[in-house]
Amino acid sequence: MKSENIINAFLFSIIGGVITAFVFLFCIKQGIIIPSNTEDNIKIVKDHEVSLPKSQNDFSTKVMAAVEKNSETVVGIVNIKKVKNLFTGKVDDVEQGVGSGIIFKKERDKIYVVTNNHVVENSGELEICLSNGKKVQATLKGKDTLTDLAVLEFTDSSINSIAAFGNSDDVKVGQLAIAIGNPLGIEFSKTVTQGIISAKKRNITVDTELGEWDINVIQTDAAINPGNSGGPLINEFGEVIGINSMKIVRNGVEGLGFAIPINDAIPIINELLKGRKVERPYIGIINPVDLKDIPDLYKKEIFNLPDDLEDGILINGITPYSLAEKYGLKKYDVITEINKSKVSTLADFKNYLYTKVKVGDEIELTIYRKNVFIKIKILLSKALD
């Protein structure tokens, strides 16, 4: 019995060894196990370290081609203010801001640049820094506070490249986005950052000389820093899809970049090119307030408004000789609709008045006054200078 057990153990060990050898050779053949001292192993490691996947190569090539296409169209803009020296009495040039701009039009030697209004605001002189390092003086052709856009003009016969505008309406969330500009100053000119389109049709509230204004923007995670303002946000084809305009930074949160969609900018740019101030309708209502911001007690006791009237803007006064006075608007009227479009807030009202209609159009306002809704039609005229 003992000898039989020894024989069985011997046979099982032989069979096990054969199976193990067979599995090992099979794994080597299939590439599951690679001997560490073979020449092929060295090649595989080297290839993995120096070679990118074909799709990554294609991606990088697209980025480089898009950037190269705009290498000469992005400029730096230096906002210079004239300041009198209290000690010497001389007037000194003081740099009060740096931004970026996009060369978008050429007429013989006349070159036109679009940038942000806040880049050129309160300037004494404007200096353009070209991609080759050359500096030229520029003049302000026109600017618009609400859309944060400005157009500059300078003369230079050496400029050959102008930026191509894309179609921002076709932008898709998740697509490639590339920002070019001068973050933190001219010494970092032509800095390129890349990311994706994080969102479109975002409404961001900004303060302007005409009050708060909701501006439509494209959101991106491509890094946008001070000095990038006015520079282009481009797609993989090198087309400008937005004008970088602002950045939100919060503690512990990565900065969010925003750009004005180029389709929104083009009509304003065309007006500024003509050297004209953008004309917007003016009605003449004073200090309108969102109903949502009025305490319930005041709404009922002072303004005699029903509890179920929650949306609209309350007029606190009427400008003498204005359209509001001419067409019969009164203090404490509540505007609830404009051309049958609901008005929940002052931002809604301004957005419609400044973007959906123009000087010369007729609008119809729905007004709540003394327990009834009435309609008032107004033929729009331009805002006062």
C-alpha positions as CSV (number, residue, x, y, z in Angstrom):
1,M,0.0,0.0,0.0
2,K,2.8,2.4,0.8
3,S,4.6,1.7,-2.5
4,E,1.4,2.4,-4.4
5,N,1.0,5.8,-2.7
6,I,4.6,6.7,-3.7
7,I,4.0,5.7,-7.3
8,N,0.8,7.8,-7.4
9,A,2.5,10.8,-6.0
10,F,5.3,10.5,-8.5
11,L,2.9,10.3,-11.4
12,F,0.9,13.3,-10.2
13,S,4.1,15.4,-9.9
14,I,5.1,14.6,-13.4
15,I,1.7,15.4,-14.8
16,G,1.6,18.7,-12.8
17,G,5.0,19.6,-14.1
18,V,4.0,19.0,-17.7
19,I,0.8,21.1,-17.2
20,T,2.8,24.0,-15.6
21,A,5.4,24.0,-18.4
22,F,2.6,24.0,-21.0
23,V,0.8,26.9,-19.4
24,F,4.0,28.9,-19.0
25,L,5.0,28.4,-22.7
26,F,1.5,29.3,-23.7
27,C,1.6,32.6,-21.7
28,I,4.9,33.6,-23.3
29,K,3.6,32.9,-26.8
30,Q,0.5,35.1,-26.1
31,G,2.5,37.9,-24.6
32,I,0.9,37.5,-21.1
33,I,4.4,36.8,-19.6
34,I,7.4,38.5,-21.2
35,P,10.9,37.4,-20.2
36,S,12.7,40.3,-18.6
37,N,16.0,39.9,-20.4
38,T,14.8,39.8,-24.0
39,E,15.5,42.5,-26.6
40,D,11.9,42.7,-27.5
41,N,11.0,43.8,-24.0
42,I,13.4,46.8,-24.2
43,K,11.8,47.9,-27.4
44,I,8.3,47.7,-26.0
45,V,9.2,49.8,-23.0
46,K,10.9,52.4,-25.2
47,D,8.0,52.6,-27.6
48,H,5.6,53.1,-24.8
49,E,7.6,55.9,-23.3
50,V,8.2,57.9,-26.5
51,S,5.2,57.2,-28.7
52,L,1.8,58.7,-28.1
53,P,-1.4,57.1,-29.3
54,K,-2.3,58.2,-32.8
55,S,-5.4,59.9,-31.6
56,Q,-3.3,62.0,-29.1
57,N,-0.9,62.9,-31.9
58,D,-3.9,64.1,-34.0
59,F,-5.3,66.1,-31.1
60,S,-1.9,67.8,-30.4
61,T,-1.5,68.6,-34.1
62,K,-4.9,70.2,-34.2
63,V,-4.1,72.4,-31.2
64,M,-0.8,73.5,-32.6
65,A,-2.3,74.3,-36.0
66,A,-5.1,76.3,-34.4
67,V,-2.7,78.3,-32.3
68,E,-0.3,78.8,-35.3
69,K,-3.2,80.2,-37.3
70,N,-3.6,82.9,-34.7
71,S,0.0,83.5,-33.8
72,E,0.1,87.0,-35.5
73,T,-3.6,88.0,-34.8
74,V,-3.4,88.3,-31.0
75,V,-1.9,91.5,-29.7
76,G,-1.2,93.0,-26.3
77,I,-2.9,96.3,-25.3
78,V,-1.4,98.6,-22.7
79,N,-3.7,101.2,-21.2
80,I,-1.7,104.3,-20.3
81,K,-2.9,107.2,-18.2
82,K,-1.5,110.7,-18.0
83,V,-0.7,111.6,-14.4
84,K,0.8,114.8,-13.2
85,N,3.8,114.4,-10.9
86,L,3.1,116.4,-7.7
87,F,6.9,116.9,-7.1
88,T,8.2,117.8,-10.6
89,G,5.0,119.2,-12.1
90,K,5.6,117.0,-15.2
91,V,3.0,114.7,-16.8
92,D,4.1,111.1,-16.6
93,D,2.8,108.1,-18.5
94,V,1.5,105.5,-16.0
95,E,0.5,102.0,-17.1
96,Q,-2.9,101.3,-15.5
97,G,-3.8,98.1,-17.2
98,V,-2.8,95.4,-19.7
99,G,-5.1,93.3,-21.8
100,S,-5.3,91.4,-25.1
101,G,-6.9,92.0,-28.4
102,I,-7.7,90.4,-31.8
103,I,-6.8,91.7,-35.2
104,F,-10.0,91.1,-37.2
105,K,-10.0,93.6,-40.1
106,K,-7.6,95.3,-42.4
107,E,-8.2,98.1,-44.9
108,R,-5.0,98.9,-46.6
109,D,-2.7,100.1,-43.8
110,K,-5.6,100.5,-41.4
111,I,-5.8,97.7,-38.9
112,Y,-8.7,97.1,-36.5
113,V,-8.6,95.3,-33.2
114,V,-11.5,94.1,-30.9
115,T,-11.0,93.9,-27.2
116,N,-12.9,94.4,-23.9
117,N,-14.2,97.8,-22.9
118,H,-12.8,97.4,-19.4
119,V,-9.3,97.0,-21.0
120,V,-9.4,100.5,-22.5
121,E,-11.6,102.2,-19.9
122,N,-10.4,105.7,-18.7
123,S,-7.3,105.5,-21.0
124,G,-5.1,108.5,-21.9
125,E,-3.2,106.6,-24.5
126,L,-3.4,103.1,-25.9
127,E,-0.4,101.1,-27.0
128,I,-0.6,97.9,-29.2
129,C,2.1,95.3,-28.8
130,L,2.3,93.2,-31.9
131,S,3.4,89.5,-32.1
132,N,6.9,90.5,-33.4
133,G,7.4,92.8,-30.4
134,K,6.8,96.0,-32.2
135,K,4.8,98.7,-30.4
136,V,2.4,101.1,-32.1
137,Q,-0.1,103.8,-30.9
138,A,-3.8,103.1,-31.3
139,T,-6.9,105.2,-31.2
140,L,-10.3,104.2,-29.8
141,K,-12.8,103.7,-32.6
142,G,-15.7,102.9,-30.3
143,K,-16.7,101.2,-27.1
144,D,-19.8,99.8,-25.5
145,T,-20.2,99.4,-21.7
146,L,-23.0,96.9,-21.6
147,T,-21.4,94.3,-23.9
148,D,-17.9,95.1,-22.6
149,L,-16.6,95.5,-26.2
150,A,-14.3,98.1,-27.8
151,V,-12.7,98.5,-31.2
152,L,-9.2,100.1,-31.7
153,E,-7.6,101.3,-34.9
154,F,-3.9,101.7,-35.8
155,T,-1.8,102.0,-38.9
156,D,0.8,99.4,-40.0
157,S,1.7,98.2,-43.4
158,S,3.3,95.0,-42.2
159,I,0.2,93.3,-40.9
160,N,-0.9,90.4,-43.1
161,S,-2.9,88.1,-40.9
162,I,-6.4,88.7,-39.5
163,A,-8.5,86.4,-37.3
164,A,-11.3,84.2,-38.7
165,F,-14.6,84.4,-36.8
166,G,-16.4,81.1,-36.3
167,N,-20.0,80.4,-35.4
168,S,-20.6,80.4,-31.6
169,D,-24.1,79.1,-32.1
170,D,-22.6,75.8,-33.2
171,V,-20.4,75.4,-30.1
172,K,-20.9,72.1,-28.3
173,V,-20.4,71.5,-24.6
174,G,-17.2,69.3,-24.2
175,Q,-15.5,70.5,-27.4
176,L,-12.0,71.8,-27.4
177,A,-11.4,75.4,-26.3
178,I,-8.1,77.3,-26.6
179,A,-7.4,80.7,-25.0
180,I,-4.6,82.9,-26.1
181,G,-3.5,86.2,-24.5
182,N,-1.2,88.0,-22.1
183,P,-1.9,86.8,-18.6
184,L,-0.4,88.9,-15.9
185,G,1.2,91.3,-18.4
186,I,3.1,91.6,-21.8
187,E,6.0,89.6,-20.5
188,F,3.8,86.5,-20.7
189,S,2.5,87.4,-24.2
190,K,1.0,84.8,-26.5
191,T,0.4,82.4,-23.6
192,V,-1.8,79.4,-24.7
193,T,-4.1,77.4,-22.4
194,Q,-6.5,74.7,-23.4
195,G,-9.6,73.1,-22.0
196,I,-13.1,72.4,-23.1
197,I,-16.4,74.3,-23.4
198,S,-17.9,73.7,-20.0
199,A,-21.3,75.4,-20.7
200,K,-23.0,77.8,-23.1
201,K,-25.6,80.4,-22.7
202,R,-24.6,81.2,-19.1
203,N,-26.0,84.5,-17.7
204,I,-23.5,86.4,-15.6
205,T,-24.5,89.6,-13.7
206,V,-22.0,92.4,-14.1
207,D,-22.0,96.0,-12.8
208,T,-21.9,98.7,-15.5
209,E,-22.4,102.5,-15.6
210,L,-26.0,101.7,-16.7
211,G,-26.5,99.5,-13.6
212,E,-26.5,95.7,-13.3
213,W,-26.6,93.8,-16.5
214,D,-26.9,90.1,-17.3
215,I,-24.4,89.2,-20.0
216,N,-24.6,86.0,-22.1
217,V,-21.3,84.1,-22.0
218,I,-19.6,80.8,-22.9
219,Q,-18.0,79.1,-19.9
220,T,-14.7,77.3,-20.3
221,D,-12.1,75.6,-18.0
222,A,-9.2,76.9,-20.2
223,A,-7.2,79.1,-17.8
224,I,-8.1,82.8,-18.2
225,N,-6.2,85.2,-16.0
226,P,-5.9,89.0,-15.7
227,G,-4.4,90.2,-19.0
228,N,-6.3,87.6,-21.0
229,S,-9.3,89.9,-21.3
230,G,-10.0,90.8,-24.9
231,G,-8.1,87.8,-26.3
232,P,-9.7,85.1,-28.4
233,L,-11.2,81.8,-27.4
234,I,-10.8,79.6,-30.4
235,N,-11.9,76.2,-31.6
236,E,-9.9,73.4,-33.0
237,F,-10.0,75.0,-36.5
238,G,-8.4,78.2,-35.2
239,E,-11.7,80.1,-35.5
240,V,-12.6,82.7,-32.9
241,I,-15.8,81.6,-31.1
242,G,-15.6,84.0,-28.2
243,I,-13.8,87.0,-26.7
244,N,-12.4,86.3,-23.2
245,S,-13.9,88.6,-20.8
246,M,-14.0,87.7,-17.2
247,K,-13.1,85.1,-14.5
248,I,-14.7,84.1,-11.3
249,V,-12.4,82.9,-8.5
250,R,-13.5,81.5,-5.2
251,N,-11.5,80.0,-2.3
252,G,-11.1,76.3,-3.0
253,V,-12.7,76.4,-6.4
254,E,-10.8,76.3,-9.7
255,G,-11.3,79.6,-11.7
256,L,-14.1,79.6,-14.2
257,G,-13.4,81.4,-17.5
258,F,-16.0,83.2,-19.5
259,A,-16.1,84.6,-23.1
260,I,-18.5,86.7,-25.0
261,P,-19.9,84.6,-27.9
262,I,-18.6,85.9,-31.1
263,N,-22.1,85.9,-32.7
264,D,-23.3,88.3,-29.9
265,A,-20.2,90.5,-30.5
266,I,-20.3,90.9,-34.3
267,P,-23.4,93.3,-34.5
268,I,-21.8,95.5,-31.8
269,I,-18.4,95.4,-33.5
270,N,-20.0,96.5,-36.8
271,E,-21.6,99.5,-35.0
272,L,-18.3,100.4,-33.3
273,L,-16.4,100.2,-36.6
274,K,-18.6,103.0,-37.9
275,G,-17.4,105.2,-35.0
276,R,-20.9,105.3,-33.6
277,K,-22.1,104.8,-30.1
278,V,-24.4,101.8,-29.8
279,E,-28.0,103.3,-29.6
280,R,-30.3,101.7,-27.2
281,P,-34.0,102.4,-26.4
282,Y,-34.7,104.7,-23.5
283,I,-38.1,104.9,-21.7
284,G,-37.5,107.0,-18.6
285,I,-38.5,105.0,-15.6
286,I,-36.7,105.8,-12.3
287,N,-35.3,103.2,-9.9
288,P,-37.4,100.2,-10.8
289,V,-37.3,97.5,-8.1
290,D,-38.0,93.7,-8.4
291,L,-41.2,92.8,-6.6
292,K,-39.3,89.8,-5.2
293,D,-37.1,92.3,-3.3
294,I,-40.0,94.1,-1.6
295,P,-41.1,92.8,1.8
296,D,-44.6,91.4,1.8
297,L,-45.8,94.0,4.4
298,Y,-44.7,96.9,2.2
299,K,-46.2,95.3,-0.9
300,K,-49.6,95.1,0.8
301,E,-49.7,98.2,3.1
302,I,-47.8,100.7,1.0
303,F,-48.2,99.7,-2.7
304,N,-51.6,97.9,-2.3
305,L,-50.4,94.9,-4.3
306,P,-52.1,91.4,-4.1
307,D,-50.3,88.5,-2.5
308,D,-50.4,86.5,-5.8
309,L,-48.5,89.2,-7.8
310,E,-45.0,87.9,-7.3
311,D,-43.2,88.7,-10.6
312,G,-42.6,92.1,-12.1
313,I,-40.8,95.4,-11.5
314,L,-42.2,98.4,-9.6
315,I,-41.6,101.9,-11.0
316,N,-40.5,104.3,-8.3
317,G,-40.7,107.4,-10.5
318,I,-41.0,108.9,-14.0
319,T,-38.4,111.1,-15.7
320,P,-40.0,114.4,-16.8
321,Y,-40.5,114.8,-20.6
322,S,-39.6,111.1,-21.1
323,L,-41.4,108.4,-23.1
324,A,-42.7,107.0,-19.9
325,E,-44.4,110.3,-19.1
326,K,-45.6,110.8,-22.7
327,Y,-47.3,107.4,-22.9
328,G,-48.8,107.5,-19.5
329,L,-46.7,105.3,-17.2
330,K,-47.1,106.3,-13.5
331,K,-45.2,106.0,-10.3
332,Y,-45.9,102.6,-8.6
333,D,-47.0,100.9,-11.8
334,V,-45.8,97.3,-12.0
335,I,-44.5,96.1,-15.4
336,T,-45.2,92.4,-15.7
337,E,-44.7,91.8,-19.5
338,I,-43.0,93.4,-22.5
339,N,-44.4,92.3,-25.9
340,K,-46.1,89.3,-24.0
341,S,-42.7,88.2,-22.7
342,K,-42.8,87.7,-18.9
343,V,-40.9,90.2,-16.8
344,S,-39.8,88.7,-13.5
345,T,-36.9,90.9,-12.7
346,L,-35.3,94.2,-13.9
347,A,-32.6,92.1,-15.6
348,D,-35.4,90.4,-17.7
349,F,-36.7,93.9,-18.7
350,K,-33.3,95.3,-19.6
351,N,-32.3,92.2,-21.5
352,Y,-35.4,92.4,-23.7
353,L,-35.3,96.2,-24.1
354,Y,-31.6,96.2,-25.1
355,T,-31.3,93.0,-27.2
356,K,-34.7,92.1,-28.6
357,V,-35.9,95.5,-29.8
358,K,-34.3,98.7,-31.2
359,V,-34.9,102.4,-31.6
360,G,-37.9,103.0,-33.7
361,D,-39.7,99.7,-32.7
362,E,-43.0,99.8,-30.9
363,I,-43.4,97.8,-27.7
364,E,-46.4,96.8,-25.6
365,L,-46.1,96.8,-21.9
366,T,-48.5,95.0,-19.6
367,I,-49.0,97.1,-16.4
368,Y,-50.6,96.3,-13.1
369,R,-52.2,99.4,-11.7
370,K,-54.9,99.7,-9.0
371,N,-56.1,96.1,-9.2
372,V,-56.3,95.9,-13.0
373,F,-53.9,95.0,-15.8
374,I,-53.7,97.5,-18.6
375,K,-51.7,97.6,-21.9
376,I,-49.6,100.6,-22.9
377,K,-47.8,100.9,-26.3
378,I,-44.6,102.9,-26.7
379,L,-42.7,103.9,-29.8
380,L,-39.1,103.6,-28.7
381,S,-36.5,106.4,-29.0
382,K,-32.8,106.4,-28.2
383,A,-31.3,106.7,-24.8
384,L,-30.2,110.2,-23.6
385,D,-26.5,111.0,-23.9
